Amino acid sequence: MKFLCVRCDEPMAFEKAEGPEEGSLAVTFACARCGARFALLTNPWETQLVRTLGVRIGGRRVPPEPMELVRGTLVQQRDPEPAPADVRAAAPVWTAEASQRLERVPEFVRPMARQAIERYATEQGYREITVRVVDEARARYMP
């Protein structure tokens, strides 16, 4: 999990953890670009859950091992038969009218709405997202 700075859309960096005092844990993060800071405060039950799960607050304390990313990627399960490149669905193209309709969606949910509409269009075999496709997707996901 990462926290992003709302102002500059940059990952926030772990700054410090304090506690647990009276069961609460405070974790502070800061943006390296603009200096914005925020703190996450857990209640006693959340603190206990974090301890029980063995979660380490603050991220990695040791340097990454050589080829760690490659080894981790190779361990992940692969599709048994990947589809040929020409069969894979390309992202549908948005019409100007459909894009304008998407702009009316609140900004904080717009990426999720775009992804859902594109997924619906791909599942239905549409190569172009029109206002009609947006309406169909909306009817499907928001009855």
N, C-alpha and C positions, 0 to 999 in steps of 0.2 A: 504494500500500500504506500502511495506517495501522496503528499499534499502539494497542491500547486498554488502559486501566488495568483490571486485574482487580477491584480494590476498588470503583471508582466507575463503571466502564463509560464513561469519558470518553476521547477521543482524546489520546494522549500527544504532547507537543510536542518537536520537535527542540531539543536543548540545545547540543551541540557535537560536532565530529568531530576526532579526533586521529590523526595518522599520515599516511601509512603509515610505521611504524617496523618494520624487519626484515620488511617485506612485509605486516604486519598493520595493519588499520584498526579503530579503536574509535569507535563512534558512540553518544552518550548521549541518552536521551529522558527526559522528566519529565512527570508529571501535574500540571496547573495546579491541580486541585481539592485533592488530598490530599498532593501533594509526592512521591509514590512515583517512584523513578527506576530505570532499567535501562540496561544497556549492551549493545551488539551488537558482538561482536569477530569479525572475518573472518580467515581464514587467508590465506597469500600467494596461493593459487590463486583464492580468492573475490575478493580485492582486485584481482587482475589482470582477472578477469571484469567487475567493476564498472567498471574503467577502460576496458576494451575496448568495453563497451556504451555508454560515455559517460554513465553515470548520475551525476546530481548529488546528493550527499548533503546533506540539510538543507532540501530543498523550495525553494519559489519565493524568488528574491532580488529580483524586480521586482514592483511592484504589478500586479494584474490590469488588463487593458485594458477600457475601457467595452464593454459588450455581449458580452464574451468568451464567457460561458456560453451566451448565446442563439445566437451564431454557431456555436459548437461543436455545439450541439444540432441546428441546422438542417442541418449538414453530414452528420450521421449518416444512414445509409440508413433509409428508412421502409418499412413493410409496404406492398405494392402495393395491397391491398384490406383495410383493417382491418375486423374483424367488427363488426356492429352491437352496440350496448350490450346489447340483450336476449339476444344469442346468446353473448356472452362468459360464460365460466363463473365463477360466484361461488365464493368459497372455501367448501369444504364445512364443515358444522357438526360439531363433535366431541361425541360422547355423553360422559356423565360417566365411564362405564366405560373408554372408549377414552382419555380424558384421564388417568385414573388409571394405565393401562398405560404411557402415555408418560412419566409421572413416574418410572417405574422405570428409564428410560434414563439413563445418566450425564449430569450436567448440561452438561458441556462439548460433548457431541454431540447433545443434545436438540434444539436449533434445526435442525440438519441433518436429523435423523430426522423431525421434524415436517414440514419442507419436502418430504422425499421421500415421506412418507405422503400428504400433501395433493396432491402432483403425481400420485401413483398413483391416488388417489381421483378426481381430476378427469379423468385419462385414461380411467378405467373408467366415468365418468359417474355416480359416486356423489355424492349431495348431502349425505350424512351419513356420518361416519367412526365406525364401530362397532368393537368388538373384532375382529370377523370381518375387516373391511377392514384393520385393523392387522396381523393375522396374514397376510393375503394379500400385503400390501406387504412384510412381513418375508420371506416365502417367496420373493418375486420378487427382492429386493435382497440377501438373505443366504441363498442356497441351502444 
